Amino acid sequence: MVSIRMREDVVEDLKRVAPLLGFSGYQPLMRAYIGQGLRADLARLEQRADLTRLVESLRRQGISEEVLATAIAEAQSAYEM
C-alpha cells in the first residue's frame, strides 16, 4: 500500500470527475491516470531507444553526421506532435 499527499482541490476534482467517467471512486481514477501516464512514458522511452539503436547502426554503415542530425531532428519533431 502506498500513500501520496495531494492538494485537497485536486482530490475534490477527482471525486467530481470519477463518476462522470464511469469510475466507482477517485482512487480507481487516479490509478487509471497513473497507468496511462506510465504506459505513455514507457512507449516514448522505447521509441528513443529504438532511434538510438538505428542511429548507431547508420553511423557504423558510414552515414554522415550531417544527415543523421537532420533525420534525428525530424524524428524528434514528429514525437512532439
N, C-alpha and C positions, 0 to 999 in steps of 0.2 A: 504494500500500500504506500502511496506517495501523496504527500500534501504539498500544495503550492499556495503561495499568497497571491491574491489578485484583488484589484481595486473593486470596491463594492458596486460601483456603477457598471463595471464590465459584467459582474455576476448577474446583476439585475437585467442587463440587456440579454445575456444568455438565457435567463429564465423566461424572458418575454418571447424570444425568437424560437426557442426549442420546440414548443408545441406547434408553432406555425410551420416548422419544417418536419413535423412528424416524429419528434423525439419525445420520449417519456419524461425527460427532465434535462436540466442544464448539463449535468455531468456526462451523459452519453453524447451530447452535442460537443462538449469540449474534447472528448476522446476522438470523435469523428474529425474535428478540426485539426487536432494534433496529428492524427493518422494521415490525413490528406496532405498536410504540410510536409510531413516526413517523407511520404512517398514521392512528392514533387521534388524535394531536395535531393533524395537519393537518385532519382532519374536524371536530374541535372548534373550531379556529380559523375554518374556513369557516362553521360554524354561527353563530359570534359575528359574523362579517362580515355574514352574511345578516340576522341580528337587528338589527344596527346600521343597515343599509340600510332595513329595514322600519320601524324606529322613526323614522328621519329622514323617510321618506315620510309616516308618520302625523302627525308634527309639522306638516309642510307642509300637511296636509289639515285641521289645526285640532284634532286630538285633544288633550285636556288632559294636562298633565304628570302629574297625579294618576293618571289612567287608564293612561298609559304606564308609570309607575313600578310600578303593581300588575302589569301584564302582564309587564314585564321580570322582576320578582321571581318570578312564577310560571314563566316560561320558564327562568330560571336554576336554579330548584329542580328542574325536570324534567331538566336537563342533568346535575345532580349525582347523579341516581338511577342 
